[in-house]
Amino acid sequence: MPVDALGGTVTVRCLGASAEVLAVTPAPGYRAEPYEPGPAKRVEVQLTSAEHRSEIRVHCANGRPKPKVKERAG
């Protein structure tokens, strides 16, 4: 499942109760900070630029991804 943020897109899948990052595609001017792809109870990817940061967190409930996106300046 793709999860979109200002900083780009993170594609995640669920393996039972575990989330796994399949792909990270930063938007132009953004880069992905180092992350653990899982599978894990929760995965988190941060996409940063000089002026902005997108934080994408995903956990799985009933085998479905449940994303939470935070957008922050700086």
N, C-alpha and C positions, 0 to 999 in steps of 0.2 A: 504494500500500500504506500503510495507516495504521500509525503507530508510536506506541504509548501510553506515557506517563510520568506521574508524579504531577502534573507541571505542565500536562499537556494532551496533545493529539494533533497529530502532524505527519504529513501525507500526502505521500508521496514516490513518484516513478516513475523508472524507468530508461530511458534512451535509449542503448542500447548499453552502453558502459562509463561513461556519465555519469549522475549523479543530479540530479533536479530536484525542488524543493519545490513542491507544488501547492496546499497549504493548511496553515494553522497555526490551531489552535483551543485557546487557553489555557483551563485549568481556572479556575473561579471564584477570584478573588484573585491570579491569575497574569497576567503580561504577557509578550509575546514581545520579546526584545531585537532590535535591527536585525540582519538576516542577508542573505546573498547567496543568492537562490533557485536559482542555477545556470541551465542545466546546467553541472555541474562534476564533476571526479573524485570530490570528496567535498563534501557539504553538511552544515552544522551549524546547529542552532537551539537557543537557550537560552531557557527559560521560567522566569521568576523571580517570587518573592513576597518579602515582607519577611523570611521565615524559611527559604526553601528555593529551590534552583535545580535544574532538570532540564536536562541537556545531552543532546541527541539528535544523533548523527552517523550519516550513512548514506553508504555507497559501494555500487557495483554490481559484482557478479561474475556472469559468464555471463548478463547481462541481468536479474538479480534483485537487489532491494534487500537489503543486509546492514546492519541497524541495530545501533547500540551506544548504550545509554542509561546515563548516570551520574546518580545522585541525590546531591545535596550539601546539607548544612545551611548556612544563611546565605547 
